[in-house]
Amino acid sequence: MNIIESISRRIGILVVFGIPVIVGGGIVYHFAQSFPAMYVFEVVLVLLALGFVTR
């Protein structure tokens, strides 16, 4: 895989995980009415995204 494919793959993965963070964070906040619960959800998704990007 060349450098351009690698960069575009990483950006694509971050976009795919970015949408659920934004939408899912709002849904989690709506049901839990708690910012800490929303932050935990977002941190878990960010860690998953970083795991896929560094792989």
Secondary structure, DSSP 8 states (H G I E B T S, - for coil): --HHHHHHHHHHHHHHHHHHHHHHHHHHHHHH--HHHHHHHHHHHHHHHHHHHH-
